Each structure stands twice: as C-alpha cells, then as structure tokens.
Amino acid sequence: GCAEGYARDATEIQNIQIADGDVCRGLPIPIYMVFPRLFTCPTLETANFKVEFEVNIVVLLHDDHLITENFPLKLCRM
C-alpha cells in the first residue's frame, strides 16, 4: 500500500460461458481464453502501485446454488 491508503478497482475484461445443461461427470472441460491486447498488460508491482489480474470461475447449479472461486494470474509479455 501507499501512505494515502489502499484502493482496489476491479473491471471485467472478458466473460465466457463454457458449458450449459447436464455436463457429463468426470469429463474435463478445458478453458482457453485469449486476453484482448487493448485491455490487458503484464502484471506490474511497484512500491506504490500494482496491476494484477485474476480469473473468477462461477458455477451455477440447477437449483440456483452459486459456487465461485478466484485464481490469481501473472501475465507476462512474451
């Protein structure tokens, strides 16, 4: 953080639906996603400022039960 305090601003960059309906049990579902160049940059961390990204997986079950999990990402320029 910095002397002025801490602020976090989250922005949704991309949203994709991977499966719908009665998904086969035990079947791996691959997740492939290309981030748009205009809205992403490499992960950056300095003493007073940082830019980070994360993937939020949301599973909505038939009875409207919601399961969410967040995974941090480290983006690198290749």
PyMOL Python script that loads the backbone (N, CA, C, O; Angstrom):
from pymol import cmd

cmd.read_pdbstr("""\
ATOM      1  N   GLY A   1       0.832  -1.189   0.000  1.00  0.00           N
ATOM      2  CA  GLY A   1       0.000   0.000   0.000  1.00  0.00           C
ATOM      3  C   GLY A   1       0.866   1.237   0.000  1.00  0.00           C
ATOM      4  O   GLY A   1       2.094   1.148   0.029  1.00  0.00           O
ATOM      5  N   CYS A   2       0.234   2.380  -0.032  1.00  0.00           N
ATOM      6  CA  CYS A   2       0.944   3.648  -0.024  1.00  0.00           C
ATOM      7  C   CYS A   2       0.464   4.477   1.160  1.00  0.00           C
ATOM      8  O   CYS A   2      -0.446   4.065   1.879  1.00  0.00           O
ATOM      9  N   ALA A   3       1.073   5.646   1.366  1.00  0.00           N
ATOM     10  CA  ALA A   3       0.766   6.476   2.521  1.00  0.00           C
ATOM     11  C   ALA A   3      -0.691   6.934   2.533  1.00  0.00           C
ATOM     12  O   ALA A   3      -1.264   7.131   3.604  1.00  0.00           O
ATOM     13  N   GLU A   4      -1.297   7.105   1.358  1.00  0.00           N
ATOM     14  CA  GLU A   4      -2.673   7.587   1.288  1.00  0.00           C
ATOM     15  C   GLU A   4      -3.689   6.502   1.615  1.00  0.00           C
ATOM     16  O   GLU A   4      -4.850   6.817   1.877  1.00  0.00           O
ATOM     17  N   GLY A   5      -3.295   5.259   1.609  1.00  0.00           N
ATOM     18  CA  GLY A   5      -4.225   4.170   1.890  1.00  0.00           C
ATOM     19  C   GLY A   5      -4.237   3.150   0.772  1.00  0.00           C
ATOM     20  O   GLY A   5      -3.322   3.083  -0.050  1.00  0.00           O
ATOM     21  N   TYR A   6      -5.288   2.364   0.763  1.00  0.00           N
ATOM     22  CA  TYR A   6      -5.377   1.252  -0.179  1.00  0.00           C
ATOM     23  C   TYR A   6      -6.687   1.354  -0.943  1.00  0.00           C
ATOM     24  O   TYR A   6      -7.734   1.609  -0.348  1.00  0.00           O
ATOM     25  N   ALA A   7      -6.638   1.160  -2.237  1.00  0.00           N
ATOM     26  CA  ALA A   7      -7.850   1.147  -3.059  1.00  0.00           C
ATOM     27  C   ALA A   7      -7.753   0.000  -4.042  1.00  0.00           C
ATOM     28  O   ALA A   7      -6.677  -0.300  -4.561  1.00  0.00           O
ATOM     29  N   ARG A   8      -8.884  -0.639  -4.295  1.00  0.00           N
ATOM     30  CA  ARG A   8      -8.920  -1.733  -5.262  1.00  0.00           C
ATOM     31  C   ARG A   8     -10.070  -1.471  -6.221  1.00  0.00           C
ATOM     32  O   ARG A   8     -11.197  -1.210  -5.802  1.00  0.00           O
ATOM     33  N   ASP A   9      -9.773  -1.543  -7.503  1.00  0.00           N
ATOM     34  CA  ASP A   9     -10.786  -1.315  -8.522  1.00  0.00           C
ATOM     35  C   ASP A   9     -10.781  -2.518  -9.453  1.00  0.00           C
ATOM     36  O   ASP A   9      -9.771  -2.804 -10.095  1.00  0.00           O
ATOM     37  N   ALA A  10     -11.895  -3.218  -9.529  1.00  0.00           N
ATOM     38  CA  ALA A  10     -11.998  -4.406 -10.383  1.00  0.00           C
ATOM     39  C   ALA A  10     -12.819  -4.072 -11.621  1.00  0.00           C
ATOM     40  O   ALA A  10     -13.858  -3.417 -11.539  1.00  0.00           O
ATOM     41  N   THR A  11     -12.337  -4.533 -12.763  1.00  0.00           N
ATOM     42  CA  THR A  11     -13.025  -4.326 -14.030  1.00  0.00           C
ATOM     43  C   THR A  11     -13.104  -5.654 -14.759  1.00  0.00           C
ATOM     44  O   THR A  11     -12.100  -6.356 -14.881  1.00  0.00           O
ATOM     45  N   GLU A  12     -14.282  -6.005 -15.243  1.00  0.00           N
ATOM     46  CA  GLU A  12     -14.431  -7.240 -16.019  1.00  0.00           C
ATOM     47  C   GLU A  12     -13.899  -6.999 -17.421  1.00  0.00           C
ATOM     48  O   GLU A  12     -14.369  -6.111 -18.132  1.00  0.00           O
ATOM     49  N   ILE A  13     -12.913  -7.799 -17.812  1.00  0.00           N
ATOM     50  CA  ILE A  13     -12.308  -7.659 -19.134  1.00  0.00           C
ATOM     51  C   ILE A  13     -13.004  -8.557 -20.141  1.00  0.00           C
ATOM     52  O   ILE A  13     -13.260  -8.145 -21.272  1.00  0.00           O
ATOM     53  N   GLN A  14     -13.312  -9.779 -19.736  1.00  0.00           N
ATOM     54  CA  GLN A  14     -13.915 -10.729 -20.665  1.00  0.00           C
ATOM     55  C   GLN A  14     -14.761 -11.720 -19.882  1.00  0.00           C
ATOM     56  O   GLN A  14     -14.433 -12.075 -18.749  1.00  0.00           O
ATOM     57  N   ASN A  15     -15.844 -12.159 -20.492  1.00  0.00           N
ATOM     58  CA  ASN A  15     -16.760 -13.096 -19.851  1.00  0.00           C
ATOM     59  C   ASN A  15     -17.110 -14.166 -20.879  1.00  0.00           C
ATOM     60  O   ASN A  15     -17.602 -13.841 -21.959  1.00  0.00           O
ATOM     61  N   ILE A  16     -16.864 -15.443 -20.561  1.00  0.00           N
ATOM     62  CA  ILE A  16     -17.213 -16.524 -21.484  1.00  0.00           C
ATOM     63  C   ILE A  16     -17.988 -17.603 -20.738  1.00  0.00           C
ATOM     64  O   ILE A  16     -17.736 -17.873 -19.564  1.00  0.00           O
ATOM     65  N   GLN A  17     -18.937 -18.213 -21.446  1.00  0.00           N
ATOM     66  CA  GLN A  17     -19.670 -19.357 -20.896  1.00  0.00           C
ATOM     67  C   GLN A  17     -19.086 -20.606 -21.527  1.00  0.00           C
ATOM     68  O   GLN A  17     -18.964 -20.693 -22.749  1.00  0.00           O
ATOM     69  N   ILE A  18     -18.721 -21.579 -20.690  1.00  0.00           N
ATOM     70  CA  ILE A  18     -18.022 -22.762 -21.175  1.00  0.00           C
ATOM     71  C   ILE A  18     -18.951 -23.948 -21.357  1.00  0.00           C
ATOM     72  O   ILE A  18     -18.782 -24.719 -22.301  1.00  0.00           O
ATOM     73  N   ALA A  19     -19.922 -24.111 -20.480  1.00  0.00           N
ATOM     74  CA  ALA A  19     -20.815 -25.267 -20.563  1.00  0.00           C
ATOM     75  C   ALA A  19     -22.218 -24.855 -20.133  1.00  0.00           C
ATOM     76  O   ALA A  19     -22.405 -23.869 -19.420  1.00  0.00           O
ATOM     77  N   ASP A  20     -23.197 -25.635 -20.582  1.00  0.00           N
ATOM     78  CA  ASP A  20     -24.593 -25.385 -20.223  1.00  0.00           C
ATOM     79  C   ASP A  20     -25.322 -26.714 -20.240  1.00  0.00           C
ATOM     80  O   ASP A  20     -25.013 -27.584 -21.055  1.00  0.00           O
ATOM     81  N   GLY A  21     -26.275 -26.878 -19.359  1.00  0.00           N
ATOM     82  CA  GLY A  21     -27.057 -28.111 -19.345  1.00  0.00           C
ATOM     83  C   GLY A  21     -26.433 -29.175 -18.467  1.00  0.00           C
ATOM     84  O   GLY A  21     -25.669 -28.868 -17.552  1.00  0.00           O
ATOM     85  N   ASP A  22     -26.759 -30.427 -18.747  1.00  0.00           N
ATOM     86  CA  ASP A  22     -26.301 -31.567 -17.953  1.00  0.00           C
ATOM     87  C   ASP A  22     -24.920 -31.996 -18.447  1.00  0.00           C
ATOM     88  O   ASP A  22     -24.808 -32.805 -19.369  1.00  0.00           O
ATOM     89  N   VAL A  23     -23.878 -31.454 -17.834  1.00  0.00           N
ATOM     90  CA  VAL A  23     -22.499 -31.732 -18.242  1.00  0.00           C
ATOM     91  C   VAL A  23     -22.102 -33.112 -17.729  1.00  0.00           C
ATOM     92  O   VAL A  23     -22.386 -33.454 -16.581  1.00  0.00           O
ATOM     93  N   CYS A  24     -21.447 -33.906 -18.575  1.00  0.00           N
ATOM     94  CA  CYS A  24     -21.022 -35.263 -18.204  1.00  0.00           C
ATOM     95  C   CYS A  24     -20.084 -35.223 -17.005  1.00  0.00           C
ATOM     96  O   CYS A  24     -19.148 -34.424 -16.972  1.00  0.00           O
ATOM     97  N   ARG A  25     -20.330 -36.070 -16.033  1.00  0.00           N
ATOM     98  CA  ARG A  25     -19.478 -36.143 -14.844  1.00  0.00           C
ATOM     99  C   ARG A  25     -18.136 -36.753 -15.205  1.00  0.00           C
ATOM    100  O   ARG A  25     -18.066 -37.685 -16.006  1.00  0.00           O
ATOM    101  N   GLY A  26     -17.067 -36.225 -14.612  1.00  0.00           N
ATOM    102  CA  GLY A  26     -15.733 -36.760 -14.838  1.00  0.00           C
ATOM    103  C   GLY A  26     -15.099 -36.327 -16.152  1.00  0.00           C
ATOM    104  O   GLY A  26     -13.957 -36.692 -16.432  1.00  0.00           O
ATOM    105  N   LEU A  27     -15.811 -35.561 -16.957  1.00  0.00           N
ATOM    106  CA  LEU A  27     -15.288 -35.098 -18.244  1.00  0.00           C
ATOM    107  C   LEU A  27     -14.544 -33.781 -18.034  1.00  0.00           C
ATOM    108  O   LEU A  27     -15.149 -32.803 -17.593  1.00  0.00           O
ATOM    109  N   PRO A  28     -13.243 -33.734 -18.340  1.00  0.00           N
ATOM    110  CA  PRO A  28     -12.522 -32.471 -18.178  1.00  0.00           C
ATOM    111  C   PRO A  28     -13.045 -31.429 -19.167  1.00  0.00           C
ATOM    112  O   PRO A  28     -13.291 -31.739 -20.333  1.00  0.00           O
ATOM    113  N   ILE A  29     -13.211 -30.214 -18.701  1.00  0.00           N
ATOM    114  CA  ILE A  29     -13.662 -29.118 -19.559  1.00  0.00           C
ATOM    115  C   ILE A  29     -12.497 -28.137 -19.679  1.00  0.00           C
ATOM    116  O   ILE A  29     -12.203 -27.419 -18.724  1.00  0.00           O
ATOM    117  N   PRO A  30     -11.830 -28.090 -20.832  1.00  0.00           N
ATOM    118  CA  PRO A  30     -10.693 -27.174 -20.989  1.00  0.00           C
ATOM    119  C   PRO A  30     -11.177 -25.726 -21.058  1.00  0.00           C
ATOM    120  O   PRO A  30     -12.250 -25.437 -21.587  1.00  0.00           O
ATOM    121  N   ILE A  31     -10.370 -24.837 -20.516  1.00  0.00           N
ATOM    122  CA  ILE A  31     -10.688 -23.413 -20.548  1.00  0.00           C
ATOM    123  C   ILE A  31      -9.564 -22.714 -21.308  1.00  0.00           C
ATOM    124  O   ILE A  31      -8.436 -22.628 -20.821  1.00  0.00           O
ATOM    125  N   TYR A  32      -9.873 -22.221 -22.493  1.00  0.00           N
ATOM    126  CA  TYR A  32      -8.919 -21.471 -23.303  1.00  0.00           C
ATOM    127  C   TYR A  32      -9.483 -20.076 -23.509  1.00  0.00           C
ATOM    128  O   TYR A  32     -10.651 -19.912 -23.861  1.00  0.00           O
ATOM    129  N   MET A  33      -8.646 -19.077 -23.285  1.00  0.00           N
ATOM    130  CA  MET A  33      -9.119 -17.709 -23.401  1.00  0.00           C
ATOM    131  C   MET A  33      -7.965 -16.821 -23.828  1.00  0.00           C
ATOM    132  O   MET A  33      -6.882 -16.884 -23.246  1.00  0.00           O
ATOM    133  N   VAL A  34      -8.187 -16.001 -24.832  1.00  0.00           N
ATOM    134  CA  VAL A  34      -7.185 -15.042 -25.288  1.00  0.00           C
ATOM    135  C   VAL A  34      -7.588 -13.678 -24.745  1.00  0.00           C
ATOM    136  O   VAL A  34      -8.693 -13.200 -25.000  1.00  0.00           O
ATOM    137  N   PHE A  35      -6.690 -13.060 -24.000  1.00  0.00           N
ATOM    138  CA  PHE A  35      -6.994 -11.750 -23.437  1.00  0.00           C
ATOM    139  C   PHE A  35      -6.853 -10.671 -24.511  1.00  0.00           C
ATOM    140  O   PHE A  35      -5.909 -10.707 -25.300  1.00  0.00           O
ATOM    141  N   PRO A  36      -7.772  -9.723 -24.550  1.00  0.00           N
ATOM    142  CA  PRO A  36      -7.668  -8.638 -25.539  1.00  0.00           C
ATOM    143  C   PRO A  36      -6.482  -7.729 -25.219  1.00  0.00           C
ATOM    144  O   PRO A  36      -6.311  -7.310 -24.074  1.00  0.00           O
ATOM    145  N   ARG A  37      -5.668  -7.425 -26.224  1.00  0.00           N
ATOM    146  CA  ARG A  37      -4.447  -6.631 -26.019  1.00  0.00           C
ATOM    147  C   ARG A  37      -4.726  -5.227 -25.512  1.00  0.00           C
ATOM    148  O   ARG A  37      -3.932  -4.679 -24.748  1.00  0.00           O
ATOM    149  N   LEU A  38      -5.843  -4.636 -25.925  1.00  0.00           N
ATOM    150  CA  LEU A  38      -6.123  -3.252 -25.541  1.00  0.00           C
ATOM    151  C   LEU A  38      -6.526  -3.114 -24.073  1.00  0.00           C
ATOM    152  O   LEU A  38      -6.495  -2.007 -23.533  1.00  0.00           O
ATOM    153  N   PHE A  39      -6.900  -4.205 -23.422  1.00  0.00           N
ATOM    154  CA  PHE A  39      -7.396  -4.123 -22.055  1.00  0.00           C
ATOM    155  C   PHE A  39      -6.527  -4.869 -21.044  1.00  0.00           C
ATOM    156  O   PHE A  39      -6.893  -4.963 -19.872  1.00  0.00           O
ATOM    157  N   THR A  40      -5.398  -5.395 -21.473  1.00  0.00           N
ATOM    158  CA  THR A  40      -4.515  -6.107 -20.551  1.00  0.00           C
ATOM    159  C   THR A  40      -3.075  -5.639 -20.731  1.00  0.00           C
ATOM    160  O   THR A  40      -2.710  -5.095 -21.773  1.00  0.00           O
ATOM    161  N   CYS A  41      -2.278  -5.857 -19.717  1.00  0.00           N
ATOM    162  CA  CYS A  41      -0.860  -5.528 -19.740  1.00  0.00           C
ATOM    163  C   CYS A  41      -0.158  -6.539 -18.841  1.00  0.00           C
ATOM    164  O   CYS A  41      -0.831  -7.262 -18.105  1.00  0.00           O
ATOM    165  N   PRO A  42       1.157  -6.615 -18.875  1.00  0.00           N
ATOM    166  CA  PRO A  42       1.842  -7.527 -17.957  1.00  0.00           C
ATOM    167  C   PRO A  42       1.550  -7.154 -16.499  1.00  0.00           C
ATOM    168  O   PRO A  42       1.306  -5.988 -16.187  1.00  0.00           O
ATOM    169  N   THR A  43       1.578  -8.144 -15.622  1.00  0.00           N
ATOM    170  CA  THR A  43       1.424  -7.891 -14.193  1.00  0.00           C
ATOM    171  C   THR A  43       2.539  -6.950 -13.753  1.00  0.00           C
ATOM    172  O   THR A  43       3.695  -7.131 -14.136  1.00  0.00           O
ATOM    173  N   LEU A  44       2.196  -5.952 -12.954  1.00  0.00           N
ATOM    174  CA  LEU A  44       3.146  -4.914 -12.561  1.00  0.00           C
ATOM    175  C   LEU A  44       3.018  -4.659 -11.067  1.00  0.00           C
ATOM    176  O   LEU A  44       1.911  -4.515 -10.549  1.00  0.00           O
ATOM    177  N   GLU A  45       4.153  -4.602 -10.373  1.00  0.00           N
ATOM    178  CA  GLU A  45       4.121  -4.281  -8.942  1.00  0.00           C
ATOM    179  C   GLU A  45       5.290  -3.370  -8.599  1.00  0.00           C
ATOM    180  O   GLU A  45       6.450  -3.722  -8.816  1.00  0.00           O
ATOM    181  N   THR A  46       4.970  -2.186  -8.057  1.00  0.00           N
ATOM    182  CA  THR A  46       5.979  -1.236  -7.589  1.00  0.00           C
ATOM    183  C   THR A  46       5.700  -0.948  -6.112  1.00  0.00           C
ATOM    184  O   THR A  46       4.794  -1.539  -5.525  1.00  0.00           O
ATOM    185  N   ALA A  47       6.468  -0.051  -5.518  1.00  0.00           N
ATOM    186  CA  ALA A  47       6.273   0.270  -4.102  1.00  0.00           C
ATOM    187  C   ALA A  47       4.909   0.904  -3.840  1.00  0.00           C
ATOM    188  O   ALA A  47       4.326   0.688  -2.777  1.00  0.00           O
ATOM    189  N   ASN A  48       4.391   1.684  -4.794  1.00  0.00           N
ATOM    190  CA  ASN A  48       3.149   2.421  -4.562  1.00  0.00           C
ATOM    191  C   ASN A  48       1.996   2.042  -5.480  1.00  0.00           C
ATOM    192  O   ASN A  48       0.903   2.593  -5.349  1.00  0.00           O
ATOM    193  N   PHE A  49       2.212   1.125  -6.396  1.00  0.00           N
ATOM    194  CA  PHE A  49       1.191   0.861  -7.400  1.00  0.00           C
ATOM    195  C   PHE A  49       1.356  -0.551  -7.927  1.00  0.00           C
ATOM    196  O   PHE A  49       2.480  -1.026  -8.091  1.00  0.00           O
ATOM    197  N   LYS A  50       0.246  -1.229  -8.194  1.00  0.00           N
ATOM    198  CA  LYS A  50       0.350  -2.539  -8.833  1.00  0.00           C
ATOM    199  C   LYS A  50      -0.882  -2.812  -9.688  1.00  0.00           C
ATOM    200  O   LYS A  50      -1.980  -2.328  -9.412  1.00  0.00           O
ATOM    201  N   VAL A  51      -0.662  -3.597 -10.728  1.00  0.00           N
ATOM    202  CA  VAL A  51      -1.729  -4.048 -11.620  1.00  0.00           C
ATOM    203  C   VAL A  51      -1.697  -5.569 -11.595  1.00  0.00           C
ATOM    204  O   VAL A  51      -0.683  -6.182 -11.928  1.00  0.00           O
ATOM    205  N   GLU A  52      -2.810  -6.172 -11.200  1.00  0.00           N
ATOM    206  CA  GLU A  52      -2.899  -7.626 -11.107  1.00  0.00           C
ATOM    207  C   GLU A  52      -4.159  -8.099 -11.822  1.00  0.00           C
ATOM    208  O   GLU A  52      -5.096  -7.329 -12.036  1.00  0.00           O
ATOM    209  N   PHE A  53      -4.163  -9.376 -12.186  1.00  0.00           N
ATOM    210  CA  PHE A  53      -5.315  -9.969 -12.854  1.00  0.00           C
ATOM    211  C   PHE A  53      -5.695 -11.256 -12.139  1.00  0.00           C
ATOM    212  O   PHE A  53      -4.863 -11.891 -11.491  1.00  0.00           O
ATOM    213  N   GLU A  54      -6.952 -11.630 -12.264  1.00  0.00           N
ATOM    214  CA  GLU A  54      -7.411 -12.900 -11.717  1.00  0.00           C
ATOM    215  C   GLU A  54      -8.538 -13.444 -12.578  1.00  0.00           C
ATOM    216  O   GLU A  54      -9.237 -12.707 -13.274  1.00  0.00           O
ATOM    217  N   VAL A  55      -8.690 -14.761 -12.507  1.00  0.00           N
ATOM    218  CA  VAL A  55      -9.797 -15.443 -13.177  1.00  0.00           C
ATOM    219  C   VAL A  55     -10.803 -15.813 -12.101  1.00  0.00           C
ATOM    220  O   VAL A  55     -10.441 -16.370 -11.065  1.00  0.00           O
ATOM    221  N   ASN A  56     -12.051 -15.504 -12.349  1.00  0.00           N
ATOM    222  CA  ASN A  56     -13.129 -15.857 -11.428  1.00  0.00           C
ATOM    223  C   ASN A  56     -13.975 -16.931 -12.093  1.00  0.00           C
ATOM    224  O   ASN A  56     -14.619 -16.676 -13.111  1.00  0.00           O
ATOM    225  N   ILE A  57     -13.975 -18.131 -11.522  1.00  0.00           N
ATOM    226  CA  ILE A  57     -14.789 -19.234 -12.036  1.00  0.00           C
ATOM    227  C   ILE A  57     -16.110 -19.229 -11.269  1.00  0.00           C
ATOM    228  O   ILE A  57     -16.127 -19.250 -10.038  1.00  0.00           O
ATOM    229  N   VAL A  58     -17.208 -19.200 -12.008  1.00  0.00           N
ATOM    230  CA  VAL A  58     -18.540 -19.194 -11.401  1.00  0.00           C
ATOM    231  C   VAL A  58     -19.299 -20.406 -11.914  1.00  0.00           C
ATOM    232  O   VAL A  58     -19.425 -20.598 -13.123  1.00  0.00           O
ATOM    233  N   VAL A  59     -19.802 -21.224 -11.000  1.00  0.00           N
ATOM    234  CA  VAL A  59     -20.609 -22.390 -11.355  1.00  0.00           C
ATOM    235  C   VAL A  59     -22.003 -22.159 -10.789  1.00  0.00           C
ATOM    236  O   VAL A  59     -22.172 -21.986  -9.582  1.00  0.00           O
ATOM    237  N   LEU A  60     -22.995 -22.159 -11.666  1.00  0.00           N
ATOM    238  CA  LEU A  60     -24.387 -22.002 -11.259  1.00  0.00           C
ATOM    239  C   LEU A  60     -25.079 -23.341 -11.450  1.00  0.00           C
ATOM    240  O   LEU A  60     -25.229 -23.812 -12.578  1.00  0.00           O
ATOM    241  N   LEU A  61     -25.499 -23.952 -10.352  1.00  0.00           N
ATOM    242  CA  LEU A  61     -26.146 -25.260 -10.404  1.00  0.00           C
ATOM    243  C   LEU A  61     -27.631 -25.119 -10.729  1.00  0.00           C
ATOM    244  O   LEU A  61     -28.191 -24.024 -10.699  1.00  0.00           O
ATOM    245  N   HIS A  62     -28.248 -26.250 -11.039  1.00  0.00           N
ATOM    246  CA  HIS A  62     -29.649 -26.276 -11.467  1.00  0.00           C
ATOM    247  C   HIS A  62     -30.586 -25.622 -10.449  1.00  0.00           C
ATOM    248  O   HIS A  62     -31.562 -24.976 -10.832  1.00  0.00           O
ATOM    249  N   ASP A  63     -30.299 -25.784  -9.167  1.00  0.00           N
ATOM    250  CA  ASP A  63     -31.167 -25.215  -8.123  1.00  0.00           C
ATOM    251  C   ASP A  63     -30.774 -23.779  -7.761  1.00  0.00           C
ATOM    252  O   ASP A  63     -31.129 -23.293  -6.688  1.00  0.00           O
ATOM    253  N   ASP A  64     -30.043 -23.101  -8.652  1.00  0.00           N
ATOM    254  CA  ASP A  64     -29.563 -21.721  -8.478  1.00  0.00           C
ATOM    255  C   ASP A  64     -28.522 -21.576  -7.372  1.00  0.00           C
ATOM    256  O   ASP A  64     -28.251 -20.461  -6.925  1.00  0.00           O
ATOM    257  N   HIS A  65     -27.933 -22.687  -6.924  1.00  0.00           N
ATOM    258  CA  HIS A  65     -26.822 -22.632  -5.965  1.00  0.00           C
ATOM    259  C   HIS A  65     -25.590 -22.129  -6.715  1.00  0.00           C
ATOM    260  O   HIS A  65     -25.261 -22.644  -7.783  1.00  0.00           O
ATOM    261  N   LEU A  66     -24.910 -21.128  -6.162  1.00  0.00           N
ATOM    262  CA  LEU A  66     -23.787 -20.481  -6.825  1.00  0.00           C
ATOM    263  C   LEU A  66     -22.479 -20.851  -6.128  1.00  0.00           C
ATOM    264  O   LEU A  66     -22.367 -20.735  -4.908  1.00  0.00           O
ATOM    265  N   ILE A  67     -21.493 -21.297  -6.906  1.00  0.00           N
ATOM    266  CA  ILE A  67     -20.162 -21.624  -6.398  1.00  0.00           C
ATOM    267  C   ILE A  67     -19.164 -20.746  -7.148  1.00  0.00           C
ATOM    268  O   ILE A  67     -19.175 -20.715  -8.379  1.00  0.00           O
ATOM    269  N   THR A  68     -18.300 -20.032  -6.423  1.00  0.00           N
ATOM    270  CA  THR A  68     -17.306 -19.173  -7.068  1.00  0.00           C
ATOM    271  C   THR A  68     -15.919 -19.471  -6.507  1.00  0.00           C
ATOM    272  O   THR A  68     -15.771 -19.847  -5.344  1.00  0.00           O
ATOM    273  N   GLU A  69     -14.922 -19.297  -7.342  1.00  0.00           N
ATOM    274  CA  GLU A  69     -13.526 -19.469  -6.926  1.00  0.00           C
ATOM    275  C   GLU A  69     -12.689 -18.478  -7.730  1.00  0.00           C
ATOM    276  O   GLU A  69     -12.878 -18.345  -8.939  1.00  0.00           O
ATOM    277  N   ASN A  70     -11.770 -17.784  -7.070  1.00  0.00           N
ATOM    278  CA  ASN A  70     -10.901 -16.808  -7.723  1.00  0.00           C
ATOM    279  C   ASN A  70      -9.472 -17.348  -7.769  1.00  0.00           C
ATOM    280  O   ASN A  70      -8.972 -17.898  -6.788  1.00  0.00           O
ATOM    281  N   PHE A  71      -8.825 -17.183  -8.924  1.00  0.00           N
ATOM    282  CA  PHE A  71      -7.453 -17.642  -9.118  1.00  0.00           C
ATOM    283  C   PHE A  71      -6.606 -16.477  -9.622  1.00  0.00           C
ATOM    284  O   PHE A  71      -6.942 -15.883 -10.647  1.00  0.00           O
ATOM    285  N   PRO A  72      -5.514 -16.131  -8.930  1.00  0.00           N
ATOM    286  CA  PRO A  72      -4.654 -15.046  -9.410  1.00  0.00           C
ATOM    287  C   PRO A  72      -3.901 -15.475 -10.668  1.00  0.00           C
ATOM    288  O   PRO A  72      -3.541 -16.642 -10.824  1.00  0.00           O
ATOM    289  N   LEU A  73      -3.672 -14.519 -11.555  1.00  0.00           N
ATOM    290  CA  LEU A  73      -2.907 -14.752 -12.779  1.00  0.00           C
ATOM    291  C   LEU A  73      -1.689 -13.843 -12.783  1.00  0.00           C
ATOM    292  O   LEU A  73      -1.752 -12.709 -12.308  1.00  0.00           O
ATOM    293  N   LYS A  74      -0.588 -14.339 -13.315  1.00  0.00           N
ATOM    294  CA  LYS A  74       0.571 -13.487 -13.554  1.00  0.00           C
ATOM    295  C   LYS A  74       0.750 -13.416 -15.062  1.00  0.00           C
ATOM    296  O   LYS A  74       1.125 -14.401 -15.698  1.00  0.00           O
ATOM    297  N   LEU A  75       0.480 -12.246 -15.630  1.00  0.00           N
ATOM    298  CA  LEU A  75       0.603 -12.066 -17.074  1.00  0.00           C
ATOM    299  C   LEU A  75       2.006 -11.573 -17.398  1.00  0.00           C
ATOM    300  O   LEU A  75       2.530 -10.674 -16.741  1.00  0.00           O
ATOM    301  N   CYS A  76       2.609 -12.177 -18.425  1.00  0.00           N
ATOM    302  CA  CYS A  76       3.957 -11.820 -18.860  1.00  0.00           C
ATOM    303  C   CYS A  76       3.929 -11.505 -20.342  1.00  0.00           C
ATOM    304  O   CYS A  76       3.184 -12.120 -21.106  1.00  0.00           O
ATOM    305  N   ARG A  77       4.740 -10.550 -20.741  1.00  0.00           N
ATOM    306  CA  ARG A  77       4.870 -10.230 -22.165  1.00  0.00           C
ATOM    307  C   ARG A  77       5.901 -11.176 -22.763  1.00  0.00           C
ATOM    308  O   ARG A  77       7.011 -11.302 -22.248  1.00  0.00           O
ATOM    309  N   MET A  78       5.529 -11.842 -23.854  1.00  0.00           N
ATOM    310  CA  MET A  78       6.422 -12.814 -24.490  1.00  0.00           C
ATOM    311  C   MET A  78       6.976 -12.251 -25.781  1.00  0.00           C
ATOM    312  O   MET A  78       7.750 -12.920 -26.465  1.00  0.00           O
TER     313      MET A  78
END
""", "prot")
cmd.dss("prot")
cmd.show_as("cartoon", "prot")
cmd.util.cbc("prot")
cmd.orient("prot")
